């Protein structure tokens, strides 16, 4: 797809944005759940992940709840094709504040949980942009900037993927990645092989 983003850093880390289903990422060690505070099934990403993972996920989540906005916890993946699910509670836009800091905390804490289990690959959805009402452009900018800042401390991670539900979300996130990594990409293009 023309709007997709993909790049590889000098140390081999692949960063990509794709359009798809977060529950159908079998090549990822971990997928991130845009969770609710009680870590239960619901609508959107949380509902899709819980339905695909089966009752094992709900049983594993119950003792970890409730969580606060910005917090991330990790469980097994139940029937999903992954090893782990990292559950993040994003901020409700206009209610939980400072929303930008809480959203950044989601990504930072999710990457920390991934590092704790030495996950080599993680797939993120667009946290807080559905029912929680976070504007997609602002969410993309906060998410991408946070990921860019945290990646140098991720020693195990080899692939980071954003899985976006719609083509318009894919376009927004891909543009945010291009803007954030523009100088890096330009430096690589200027090199001679």
QUIHUFEN-V497441 format. One record per helix or strand. SS is the DSSP state (alpha for helix, beta for strand). FROM is the first residue (numbers start at 0). LEN is the number of residues. Records with the same first field share a line. If there is no record, write none. Layout:
SS->FROM-LEN + FROM-LEN
This chain:
beta->4-4 + 13-6 + 29-5 + 71-5 + 83-5 + 120-4 + 158-6
alpha->43-10 + 54-8 + 98-18 + 135-18 + 166-14 + 181-8
